[in-house]
Amino acid sequence: MIKSEVWLNMNSEVEINYSPQQSHNNERLMFIDWVANFVWRHYEDVNSGAYQILRPFINEDRLFF
């Protein structure tokens, strides 16, 4: 789907490769899981300590609300 969008609709020759991995085997995915969890806890549980530390580095767009 992404390849189709990039190649056909955006007329780009960018090569996209995908190889699924488990986050416990990949430190980059582990980090992204942590960040996603901090954002989720901020909005779902009103637990914002970690989110507030990251907030200056996060760009957010409010959608559908």
PDB file of N, CA, C, O and CB in Angstrom:
ATOM      1  N   MET A   1       0.816  -1.190   0.000  1.00  0.00           N
ATOM      2  CA  MET A   1       0.000   0.000   0.000  1.00  0.00           C
ATOM      3  C   MET A   1       0.865   1.261   0.000  1.00  0.00           C
ATOM      4  O   MET A   1       0.621   2.181  -0.781  1.00  0.00           O
ATOM      5  CB  MET A   1      -0.931  -0.006   1.200  1.00  0.00           C
ATOM      6  N   ILE A   2       1.870   1.306   0.871  1.00  0.00           N
ATOM      7  CA  ILE A   2       2.741   2.474   0.901  1.00  0.00           C
ATOM      8  C   ILE A   2       3.534   2.561  -0.400  1.00  0.00           C
ATOM      9  O   ILE A   2       3.683   3.642  -0.972  1.00  0.00           O
ATOM     10  CB  ILE A   2       3.695   2.416   2.117  1.00  0.00           C
ATOM     11  N   LYS A   3       4.044   1.413  -0.868  1.00  0.00           N
ATOM     12  CA  LYS A   3       4.790   1.418  -2.130  1.00  0.00           C
ATOM     13  C   LYS A   3       3.924   1.956  -3.264  1.00  0.00           C
ATOM     14  O   LYS A   3       4.392   2.761  -4.069  1.00  0.00           O
ATOM     15  CB  LYS A   3       5.289   0.002  -2.471  1.00  0.00           C
ATOM     16  N   SER A   4       2.679   1.523  -3.333  1.00  0.00           N
ATOM     17  CA  SER A   4       1.773   1.998  -4.380  1.00  0.00           C
ATOM     18  C   SER A   4       1.573   3.499  -4.289  1.00  0.00           C
ATOM     19  O   SER A   4       1.603   4.199  -5.301  1.00  0.00           O
ATOM     20  CB  SER A   4       0.426   1.285  -4.287  1.00  0.00           C
ATOM     21  N   GLU A   5       1.372   3.989  -3.086  1.00  0.00           N
ATOM     22  CA  GLU A   5       1.156   5.429  -2.891  1.00  0.00           C
ATOM     23  C   GLU A   5       2.389   6.223  -3.325  1.00  0.00           C
ATOM     24  O   GLU A   5       2.275   7.213  -4.047  1.00  0.00           O
ATOM     25  CB  GLU A   5       0.821   5.732  -1.411  1.00  0.00           C
ATOM     26  N   VAL A   6       3.559   5.782  -2.880  1.00  0.00           N
ATOM     27  CA  VAL A   6       4.790   6.509  -3.181  1.00  0.00           C
ATOM     28  C   VAL A   6       5.128   6.421  -4.667  1.00  0.00           C
ATOM     29  O   VAL A   6       5.468   7.427  -5.290  1.00  0.00           O
ATOM     30  CB  VAL A   6       5.951   5.962  -2.343  1.00  0.00           C
ATOM     31  N   TRP A   7       5.038   5.240  -5.225  1.00  0.00           N
ATOM     32  CA  TRP A   7       5.436   5.060  -6.622  1.00  0.00           C
ATOM     33  C   TRP A   7       4.420   5.637  -7.597  1.00  0.00           C
ATOM     34  O   TRP A   7       4.781   6.375  -8.514  1.00  0.00           O
ATOM     35  CB  TRP A   7       5.639   3.592  -6.915  1.00  0.00           C
ATOM     36  N   LEU A   8       3.153   5.300  -7.398  1.00  0.00           N
ATOM     37  CA  LEU A   8       2.144   5.687  -8.382  1.00  0.00           C
ATOM     38  C   LEU A   8       1.609   7.101  -8.176  1.00  0.00           C
ATOM     39  O   LEU A   8       1.569   7.892  -9.119  1.00  0.00           O
ATOM     40  CB  LEU A   8       1.003   4.714  -8.340  1.00  0.00           C
ATOM     41  N   ASN A   9       1.204   7.418  -6.973  1.00  0.00           N
ATOM     42  CA  ASN A   9       0.562   8.711  -6.721  1.00  0.00           C
ATOM     43  C   ASN A   9       1.544   9.855  -6.505  1.00  0.00           C
ATOM     44  O   ASN A   9       1.230  11.011  -6.789  1.00  0.00           O
ATOM     45  CB  ASN A   9      -0.330   8.601  -5.527  1.00  0.00           C
ATOM     46  N   MET A  10       2.741   9.530  -6.000  1.00  0.00           N
ATOM     47  CA  MET A  10       3.726  10.579  -5.750  1.00  0.00           C
ATOM     48  C   MET A  10       4.835  10.576  -6.810  1.00  0.00           C
ATOM     49  O   MET A  10       5.720  11.432  -6.800  1.00  0.00           O
ATOM     50  CB  MET A  10       4.333  10.408  -4.357  1.00  0.00           C
ATOM     51  N   ASN A  11       4.772   9.611  -7.712  1.00  0.00           N
ATOM     52  CA  ASN A  11       5.743   9.505  -8.800  1.00  0.00           C
ATOM     53  C   ASN A  11       7.185   9.515  -8.296  1.00  0.00           C
ATOM     54  O   ASN A  11       8.039  10.199  -8.858  1.00  0.00           O
ATOM     55  CB  ASN A  11       5.539  10.639  -9.785  1.00  0.00           C
ATOM     56  N   SER A  12       7.450   8.755  -7.236  1.00  0.00           N
ATOM     57  CA  SER A  12       8.771   8.690  -6.626  1.00  0.00           C
ATOM     58  C   SER A  12       9.411   7.335  -6.916  1.00  0.00           C
ATOM     59  O   SER A  12       8.720   6.326  -7.054  1.00  0.00           O
ATOM     60  CB  SER A  12       8.684   8.934  -5.106  1.00  0.00           C
ATOM     61  N   GLU A  13      10.719   7.329  -7.004  1.00  0.00           N
ATOM     62  CA  GLU A  13      11.451   6.085  -7.239  1.00  0.00           C
ATOM     63  C   GLU A  13      12.093   5.553  -5.953  1.00  0.00           C
ATOM     64  O   GLU A  13      12.998   4.720  -6.011  1.00  0.00           O
ATOM     65  CB  GLU A  13      12.526   6.303  -8.307  1.00  0.00           C
ATOM     66  N   VAL A  14      11.638   6.021  -4.817  1.00  0.00           N
ATOM     67  CA  VAL A  14      12.167   5.587  -3.529  1.00  0.00           C
ATOM     68  C   VAL A  14      11.936   4.089  -3.368  1.00  0.00           C
ATOM     69  O   VAL A  14      10.864   3.577  -3.689  1.00  0.00           O
ATOM     70  CB  VAL A  14      11.509   6.373  -2.363  1.00  0.00           C
ATOM     71  N   GLU A  15      12.954   3.395  -2.869  1.00  0.00           N
ATOM     72  CA  GLU A  15      12.818   1.965  -2.618  1.00  0.00           C
ATOM     73  C   GLU A  15      12.420   1.755  -1.160  1.00  0.00           C
ATOM     74  O   GLU A  15      13.048   2.304  -0.254  1.00  0.00           O
ATOM     75  CB  GLU A  15      14.140   1.209  -2.948  1.00  0.00           C
ATOM     76  N   ILE A  16      11.393   0.972  -0.941  1.00  0.00           N
ATOM     77  CA  ILE A  16      10.911   0.692   0.408  1.00  0.00           C
ATOM     78  C   ILE A  16      11.070  -0.794   0.677  1.00  0.00           C
ATOM     79  O   ILE A  16      10.561  -1.632  -0.067  1.00  0.00           O
ATOM     80  CB  ILE A  16       9.427   1.136   0.585  1.00  0.00           C
ATOM     81  N   ASN A  17      11.784  -1.109   1.752  1.00  0.00           N
ATOM     82  CA  ASN A  17      11.963  -2.503   2.167  1.00  0.00           C
ATOM     83  C   ASN A  17      11.342  -2.688   3.539  1.00  0.00           C
ATOM     84  O   ASN A  17      11.428  -1.806   4.394  1.00  0.00           O
ATOM     85  CB  ASN A  17      13.470  -2.903   2.183  1.00  0.00           C
ATOM     86  N   TYR A  18      10.729  -3.815   3.740  1.00  0.00           N
ATOM     87  CA  TYR A  18      10.055  -4.096   5.006  1.00  0.00           C
ATOM     88  C   TYR A  18      10.484  -5.470   5.507  1.00  0.00           C
ATOM     89  O   TYR A  18      10.385  -6.464   4.786  1.00  0.00           O
ATOM     90  CB  TYR A  18       8.510  -4.026   4.844  1.00  0.00           C
ATOM     91  N   SER A  19      10.953  -5.515   6.730  1.00  0.00           N
ATOM     92  CA  SER A  19      11.273  -6.798   7.354  1.00  0.00           C
ATOM     93  C   SER A  19      10.785  -6.741   8.799  1.00  0.00           C
ATOM     94  O   SER A  19      11.415  -6.110   9.647  1.00  0.00           O
ATOM     95  CB  SER A  19      12.819  -7.111   7.281  1.00  0.00           C
ATOM     96  N   PRO A  20       9.661  -7.402   9.077  1.00  0.00           N
ATOM     97  CA  PRO A  20       9.093  -7.335  10.430  1.00  0.00           C
ATOM     98  C   PRO A  20      10.055  -7.909  11.465  1.00  0.00           C
ATOM     99  O   PRO A  20      10.751  -8.894  11.220  1.00  0.00           O
ATOM    100  CB  PRO A  20       7.757  -8.088  10.487  1.00  0.00           C
ATOM    101  N   GLN A  21      10.071  -7.264  12.628  1.00  0.00           N
ATOM    102  CA  GLN A  21      10.935  -7.695  13.719  1.00  0.00           C
ATOM    103  C   GLN A  21      10.199  -7.545  15.038  1.00  0.00           C
ATOM    104  O   GLN A  21       9.292  -6.722  15.166  1.00  0.00           O
ATOM    105  CB  GLN A  21      12.251  -6.890  13.735  1.00  0.00           C
ATOM    106  N   GLN A  22      10.588  -8.329  15.998  1.00  0.00           N
ATOM    107  CA  GLN A  22      10.067  -8.204  17.349  1.00  0.00           C
ATOM    108  C   GLN A  22      10.844  -7.111  18.071  1.00  0.00           C
ATOM    109  O   GLN A  22      12.065  -7.034  17.932  1.00  0.00           O
ATOM    110  CB  GLN A  22      10.158  -9.556  18.114  1.00  0.00           C
ATOM    111  N   SER A  23      10.165  -6.269  18.836  1.00  0.00           N
ATOM    112  CA  SER A  23      10.847  -5.154  19.486  1.00  0.00           C
ATOM    113  C   SER A  23      11.877  -5.617  20.515  1.00  0.00           C
ATOM    114  O   SER A  23      12.872  -4.928  20.741  1.00  0.00           O
ATOM    115  CB  SER A  23       9.832  -4.251  20.152  1.00  0.00           C
ATOM    116  N   HIS A  24      11.656  -6.760  21.134  1.00  0.00           N
ATOM    117  CA  HIS A  24      12.634  -7.203  22.135  1.00  0.00           C
ATOM    118  C   HIS A  24      13.959  -7.624  21.503  1.00  0.00           C
ATOM    119  O   HIS A  24      14.931  -7.862  22.219  1.00  0.00           O
ATOM    120  CB  HIS A  24      12.065  -8.360  22.943  1.00  0.00           C
ATOM    121  N   ASN A  25      14.012  -7.719  20.166  1.00  0.00           N
ATOM    122  CA  ASN A  25      15.253  -8.033  19.461  1.00  0.00           C
ATOM    123  C   ASN A  25      15.858  -6.815  18.762  1.00  0.00           C
ATOM    124  O   ASN A  25      16.892  -6.932  18.105  1.00  0.00           O
ATOM    125  CB  ASN A  25      15.003  -9.127  18.448  1.00  0.00           C
ATOM    126  N   ASN A  26      15.228  -5.659  18.895  1.00  0.00           N
ATOM    127  CA  ASN A  26      15.667  -4.485  18.158  1.00  0.00           C
ATOM    128  C   ASN A  26      15.569  -3.255  19.064  1.00  0.00           C
ATOM    129  O   ASN A  26      14.471  -2.852  19.449  1.00  0.00           O
ATOM    130  CB  ASN A  26      14.822  -4.292  16.866  1.00  0.00           C
ATOM    131  N   GLU A  27      16.703  -2.668  19.400  1.00  0.00           N
ATOM    132  CA  GLU A  27      16.713  -1.540  20.337  1.00  0.00           C
ATOM    133  C   GLU A  27      15.962  -0.324  19.811  1.00  0.00           C
ATOM    134  O   GLU A  27      15.359   0.409  20.595  1.00  0.00           O
ATOM    135  CB  GLU A  27      18.134  -1.150  20.652  1.00  0.00           C
ATOM    136  N   ARG A  28      15.985  -0.094  18.489  1.00  0.00           N
ATOM    137  CA  ARG A  28      15.257   1.055  17.925  1.00  0.00           C
ATOM    138  C   ARG A  28      13.757   0.881  18.103  1.00  0.00           C
ATOM    139  O   ARG A  28      13.053   1.824  18.465  1.00  0.00           O
ATOM    140  CB  ARG A  28      15.592   1.233  16.429  1.00  0.00           C
ATOM    141  N   LEU A  29      13.269  -0.337  17.846  1.00  0.00           N
ATOM    142  CA  LEU A  29      11.834  -0.586  18.043  1.00  0.00           C
ATOM    143  C   LEU A  29      11.461  -0.522  19.521  1.00  0.00           C
ATOM    144  O   LEU A  29      10.379  -0.052  19.872  1.00  0.00           O
ATOM    145  CB  LEU A  29      11.442  -1.956  17.463  1.00  0.00           C
ATOM    146  N   MET A  30      12.349  -0.989  20.377  1.00  0.00           N
ATOM    147  CA  MET A  30      12.105  -0.923  21.815  1.00  0.00           C
ATOM    148  C   MET A  30      11.934   0.535  22.256  1.00  0.00           C
ATOM    149  O   MET A  30      11.050   0.852  23.051  1.00  0.00           O
ATOM    150  CB  MET A  30      13.265  -1.593  22.594  1.00  0.00           C
ATOM    151  N   PHE A  31      12.789   1.414  21.729  1.00  0.00           N
ATOM    152  CA  PHE A  31      12.701   2.841  22.052  1.00  0.00           C
ATOM    153  C   PHE A  31      11.371   3.428  21.575  1.00  0.00           C
ATOM    154  O   PHE A  31      10.714   4.156  22.319  1.00  0.00           O
ATOM    155  CB  PHE A  31      13.877   3.608  21.419  1.00  0.00           C
ATOM    156  N   ILE A  32      10.974   3.118  20.345  1.00  0.00           N
ATOM    157  CA  ILE A  32       9.709   3.620  19.810  1.00  0.00           C
ATOM    158  C   ILE A  32       8.536   3.090  20.617  1.00  0.00           C
ATOM    159  O   ILE A  32       7.572   3.821  20.846  1.00  0.00           O
ATOM    160  CB  ILE A  32       9.554   3.231  18.336  1.00  0.00           C
ATOM    161  N   ASP A  33       8.594   1.831  21.057  1.00  0.00           N
ATOM    162  CA  ASP A  33       7.549   1.281  21.921  1.00  0.00           C
ATOM    163  C   ASP A  33       7.440   2.084  23.208  1.00  0.00           C
ATOM    164  O   ASP A  33       6.335   2.366  23.672  1.00  0.00           O
ATOM    165  CB  ASP A  33       7.831  -0.195  22.241  1.00  0.00           C
ATOM    166  N   TRP A  34       8.568   2.452  23.784  1.00  0.00           N
ATOM    167  CA  TRP A  34       8.562   3.253  25.013  1.00  0.00           C
ATOM    168  C   TRP A  34       7.904   4.608  24.760  1.00  0.00           C
ATOM    169  O   TRP A  34       7.029   5.029  25.517  1.00  0.00           O
ATOM    170  CB  TRP A  34      10.003   3.448  25.546  1.00  0.00           C
ATOM    171  N   VAL A  35       8.321   5.282  23.706  1.00  0.00           N
ATOM    172  CA  VAL A  35       7.759   6.604  23.403  1.00  0.00           C
ATOM    173  C   VAL A  35       6.255   6.501  23.179  1.00  0.00           C
ATOM    174  O   VAL A  35       5.493   7.310  23.709  1.00  0.00           O
ATOM    175  CB  VAL A  35       8.444   7.219  22.158  1.00  0.00           C
ATOM    176  N   ALA A  36       5.823   5.516  22.401  1.00  0.00           N
ATOM    177  CA  ALA A  36       4.389   5.330  22.147  1.00  0.00           C
ATOM    178  C   ALA A  36       3.645   5.075  23.456  1.00  0.00           C
ATOM    179  O   ALA A  36       2.531   5.564  23.643  1.00  0.00           O
ATOM    180  CB  ALA A  36       4.157   4.159  21.164  1.00  0.00           C
ATOM    181  N   ASN A  37       4.254   4.316  24.355  1.00  0.00           N
ATOM    182  CA  ASN A  37       3.618   4.047  25.640  1.00  0.00           C
ATOM    183  C   ASN A  37       3.512   5.313  26.487  1.00  0.00           C
ATOM    184  O   ASN A  37       2.503   5.520  27.162  1.00  0.00           O
ATOM    185  CB  ASN A  37       4.394   2.974  26.398  1.00  0.00           C
ATOM    186  N   PHE A  38       4.532   6.155  26.461  1.00  0.00           N
ATOM    187  CA  PHE A  38       4.488   7.415  27.214  1.00  0.00           C
ATOM    188  C   PHE A  38       3.351   8.303  26.705  1.00  0.00           C
ATOM    189  O   PHE A  38       2.629   8.910  27.496  1.00  0.00           O
ATOM    190  CB  PHE A  38       5.841   8.163  27.104  1.00  0.00           C
ATOM    191  N   VAL A  39       3.196   8.374  25.376  1.00  0.00           N
ATOM    192  CA  VAL A  39       2.120   9.178  24.798  1.00  0.00           C
ATOM    193  C   VAL A  39       0.767   8.572  25.160  1.00  0.00           C
ATOM    194  O   VAL A  39      -0.154   9.292  25.546  1.00  0.00           O
ATOM    195  CB  VAL A  39       2.276   9.278  23.260  1.00  0.00           C
ATOM    196  N   TRP A  40       0.647   7.268  25.037  1.00  0.00           N
ATOM    197  CA  TRP A  40      -0.615   6.582  25.367  1.00  0.00           C
ATOM    198  C   TRP A  40      -0.992   6.829  26.825  1.00  0.00           C
ATOM    199  O   TRP A  40      -2.140   7.160  27.120  1.00  0.00           O
ATOM    200  CB  TRP A  40      -0.497   5.059  25.099  1.00  0.00           C
ATOM    201  N   ARG A  41      -0.015   6.667  27.754  1.00  0.00           N
ATOM    202  CA  ARG A  41      -0.321   6.874  29.182  1.00  0.00           C
ATOM    203  C   ARG A  41      -0.745   8.312  29.452  1.00  0.00           C
ATOM    204  O   ARG A  41      -1.602   8.554  30.302  1.00  0.00           O
ATOM    205  CB  ARG A  41       0.897   6.519  30.053  1.00  0.00           C
ATOM    206  N   HIS A  42      -0.158   9.263  28.744  1.00  0.00           N
ATOM    207  CA  HIS A  42      -0.535  10.674  28.919  1.00  0.00           C
ATOM    208  C   HIS A  42      -2.013  10.883  28.597  1.00  0.00           C
ATOM    209  O   HIS A  42      -2.726  11.547  29.348  1.00  0.00           O
ATOM    210  CB  HIS A  42       0.335  11.584  28.024  1.00  0.00           C
ATOM    211  N   TYR A  43      -2.470  10.317  27.485  1.00  0.00           N
ATOM    212  CA  TYR A  43      -3.846  10.556  27.041  1.00  0.00           C
ATOM    213  C   TYR A  43      -4.860   9.604  27.657  1.00  0.00           C
ATOM    214  O   TYR A  43      -6.007   9.994  27.875  1.00  0.00           O
ATOM    215  CB  TYR A  43      -3.919  10.449  25.551  1.00  0.00           C
ATOM    216  N   GLU A  44      -4.477   8.389  27.940  1.00  0.00           N
ATOM    217  CA  GLU A  44      -5.439   7.409  28.447  1.00  0.00           C
ATOM    218  C   GLU A  44      -5.505   7.346  29.964  1.00  0.00           C
ATOM    219  O   GLU A  44      -6.587   7.192  30.529  1.00  0.00           O
ATOM    220  CB  GLU A  44      -5.103   6.056  27.918  1.00  0.00           C
ATOM    221  N   ASP A  45      -4.371   7.462  30.624  1.00  0.00           N
ATOM    222  CA  ASP A  45      -4.322   7.300  32.080  1.00  0.00           C
ATOM    223  C   ASP A  45      -4.013   8.590  32.829  1.00  0.00           C
ATOM    224  O   ASP A  45      -3.933   8.585  34.057  1.00  0.00           O
ATOM    225  CB  ASP A  45      -3.297   6.270  32.437  1.00  0.00           C
ATOM    226  N   VAL A  46      -3.837   9.693  32.107  1.00  0.00           N
ATOM    227  CA  VAL A  46      -3.449  10.978  32.689  1.00  0.00           C
ATOM    228  C   VAL A  46      -2.215  10.800  33.570  1.00  0.00           C
ATOM    229  O   VAL A  46      -2.123  11.359  34.663  1.00  0.00           O
ATOM    230  CB  VAL A  46      -4.616  11.585  33.507  1.00  0.00           C
ATOM    231  N   ASN A  47      -1.274  10.008  33.068  1.00  0.00           N
ATOM    232  CA  ASN A  47       0.009   9.784  33.719  1.00  0.00           C
ATOM    233  C   ASN A  47       1.043  10.426  32.801  1.00  0.00           C
ATOM    234  O   ASN A  47       1.505   9.792  31.852  1.00  0.00           O
ATOM    235  CB  ASN A  47       0.302   8.230  33.970  1.00  0.00           C
ATOM    236  N   SER A  48       1.411  11.680  33.071  1.00  0.00           N
ATOM    237  CA  SER A  48       2.131  12.482  32.092  1.00  0.00           C
ATOM    238  C   SER A  48       3.583  12.767  32.406  1.00  0.00           C
ATOM    239  O   SER A  48       4.200  13.577  31.714  1.00  0.00           O
ATOM    240  CB  SER A  48       1.445  13.744  31.925  1.00  0.00           C
ATOM    241  N   GLY A  49       4.152  12.147  33.408  1.00  0.00           N
ATOM    242  CA  GLY A  49       5.539  12.453  33.782  1.00  0.00           C
ATOM    243  C   GLY A  49       6.527  12.285  32.639  1.00  0.00           C
ATOM    244  O   GLY A  49       7.233  13.229  32.287  1.00  0.00           O
ATOM    245  N   ALA A  50       6.583  11.097  32.060  1.00  0.00           N
ATOM    246  CA  ALA A  50       7.526  10.833  30.966  1.00  0.00           C
ATOM    247  C   ALA A  50       7.157  11.634  29.721  1.00  0.00           C
ATOM    248  O   ALA A  50       8.036  12.117  29.007  1.00  0.00           O
ATOM    249  CB  ALA A  50       7.560   9.331  30.634  1.00  0.00           C
ATOM    250  N   TYR A  51       5.873  11.774  29.463  1.00  0.00           N
ATOM    251  CA  TYR A  51       5.408  12.528  28.298  1.00  0.00           C
ATOM    252  C   TYR A  51       5.875  13.978  28.377  1.00  0.00           C
ATOM    253  O   TYR A  51       6.295  14.544  27.368  1.00  0.00           O
ATOM    254  CB  TYR A  51       3.873  12.468  28.192  1.00  0.00           C
ATOM    255  N   GLN A  52       5.808  14.581  29.548  1.00  0.00           N
ATOM    256  CA  GLN A  52       6.206  15.983  29.699  1.00  0.00           C
ATOM    257  C   GLN A  52       7.690  16.182  29.408  1.00  0.00           C
ATOM    258  O   GLN A  52       8.089  17.241  28.925  1.00  0.00           O
ATOM    259  CB  GLN A  52       5.886  16.475  31.108  1.00  0.00           C
ATOM    260  N   ILE A  53       8.506  15.177  29.695  1.00  0.00           N
ATOM    261  CA  ILE A  53       9.938  15.262  29.373  1.00  0.00           C
ATOM    262  C   ILE A  53      10.128  15.255  27.855  1.00  0.00           C
ATOM    263  O   ILE A  53      10.967  15.985  27.328  1.00  0.00           O
ATOM    264  CB  ILE A  53      10.726  14.084  30.025  1.00  0.00           C
ATOM    265  N   LEU A  54       9.346  14.428  27.156  1.00  0.00           N
ATOM    266  CA  LEU A  54       9.467  14.307  25.702  1.00  0.00           C
ATOM    267  C   LEU A  54       8.704  15.382  24.933  1.00  0.00           C
ATOM    268  O   LEU A  54       8.976  15.592  23.751  1.00  0.00           O
ATOM    269  CB  LEU A  54       8.983  12.958  25.271  1.00  0.00           C
ATOM    270  N   ARG A  55       7.769  16.057  25.565  1.00  0.00           N
ATOM    271  CA  ARG A  55       6.865  16.990  24.891  1.00  0.00           C
ATOM    272  C   ARG A  55       7.562  18.007  24.000  1.00  0.00           C
ATOM    273  O   ARG A  55       7.054  18.268  22.910  1.00  0.00           O
ATOM    274  CB  ARG A  55       6.059  17.714  25.906  1.00  0.00           C
ATOM    275  N   PRO A  56       8.692  18.601  24.386  1.00  0.00           N
ATOM    276  CA  PRO A  56       9.336  19.580  23.494  1.00  0.00           C
ATOM    277  C   PRO A  56       9.815  18.971  22.168  1.00  0.00           C
ATOM    278  O   PRO A  56      10.086  19.697  21.212  1.00  0.00           O
ATOM    279  CB  PRO A  56      10.515  20.215  24.205  1.00  0.00           C
ATOM    280  N   PHE A  57       9.915  17.661  22.118  1.00  0.00           N
ATOM    281  CA  PHE A  57      10.435  16.992  20.922  1.00  0.00           C
ATOM    282  C   PHE A  57       9.348  16.301  20.100  1.00  0.00           C
ATOM    283  O   PHE A  57       9.648  15.636  19.108  1.00  0.00           O
ATOM    284  CB  PHE A  57      11.478  15.978  21.319  1.00  0.00           C
ATOM    285  N   ILE A  58       8.083  16.456  20.508  1.00  0.00           N
ATOM    286  CA  ILE A  58       6.967  15.787  19.843  1.00  0.00           C
ATOM    287  C   ILE A  58       6.110  16.824  19.122  1.00  0.00           C
ATOM    288  O   ILE A  58       5.694  17.819  19.715  1.00  0.00           O
ATOM    289  CB  ILE A  58       6.114  14.982  20.863  1.00  0.00           C
ATOM    290  N   ASN A  59       5.853  16.583  17.847  1.00  0.00           N
ATOM    291  CA  ASN A  59       4.914  17.414  17.084  1.00  0.00           C
ATOM    292  C   ASN A  59       3.595  16.663  17.012  1.00  0.00           C
ATOM    293  O   ASN A  59       3.564  15.503  16.601  1.00  0.00           O
ATOM    294  CB  ASN A  59       5.463  17.744  15.639  1.00  0.00           C
ATOM    295  N   GLU A  60       2.518  17.302  17.403  1.00  0.00           N
ATOM    296  CA  GLU A  60       1.214  16.646  17.416  1.00  0.00           C
ATOM    297  C   GLU A  60       0.214  17.414  16.559  1.00  0.00           C
ATOM    298  O   GLU A  60       0.204  18.645  16.534  1.00  0.00           O
ATOM    299  CB  GLU A  60       0.693  16.517  18.851  1.00  0.00           C
ATOM    300  N   ASP A  61      -0.620  16.663  15.863  1.00  0.00           N
ATOM    301  CA  ASP A  61      -1.753  17.227  15.150  1.00  0.00           C
ATOM    302  C   ASP A  61      -3.008  16.579  15.714  1.00  0.00           C
ATOM    303  O   ASP A  61      -3.085  15.354  15.807  1.00  0.00           O
ATOM    304  CB  ASP A  61      -1.635  17.005  13.599  1.00  0.00           C
ATOM    305  N   ARG A  62      -3.982  17.381  16.088  1.00  0.00           N
ATOM    306  CA  ARG A  62      -5.240  16.854  16.610  1.00  0.00           C
ATOM    307  C   ARG A  62      -6.130  16.517  15.431  1.00  0.00           C
ATOM    308  O   ARG A  62      -6.443  17.387  14.618  1.00  0.00           O
ATOM    309  CB  ARG A  62      -5.938  17.873  17.569  1.00  0.00           C
ATOM    310  N   LEU A  63      -6.540  15.265  15.330  1.00  0.00           N
ATOM    311  CA  LEU A  63      -7.347  14.799  14.220  1.00  0.00           C
ATOM    312  C   LEU A  63      -8.703  14.298  14.705  1.00  0.00           C
ATOM    313  O   LEU A  63      -8.790  13.631  15.736  1.00  0.00           O
ATOM    314  CB  LEU A  63      -6.617  13.701  13.461  1.00  0.00           C
ATOM    315  N   PHE A  64      -9.737  14.611  13.978  1.00  0.00           N
ATOM    316  CA  PHE A  64     -11.076  14.056  14.193  1.00  0.00           C
ATOM    317  C   PHE A  64     -11.703  14.435  15.519  1.00  0.00           C
ATOM    318  O   PHE A  64     -12.639  13.766  15.954  1.00  0.00           O
ATOM    319  CB  PHE A  64     -11.021  12.580  14.096  1.00  0.00           C
ATOM    320  N   PHE A  65     -11.228  15.479  16.179  1.00  0.00           N
ATOM    321  CA  PHE A  65     -11.831  15.869  17.449  1.00  0.00           C
ATOM    322  C   PHE A  65     -12.141  17.343  17.435  1.00  0.00           C
ATOM    323  O   PHE A  65     -12.657  17.875  18.418  1.00  0.00           O
ATOM    324  CB  PHE A  65     -10.912  15.527  18.625  1.00  0.00           C
TER     325      PHE A  65
END
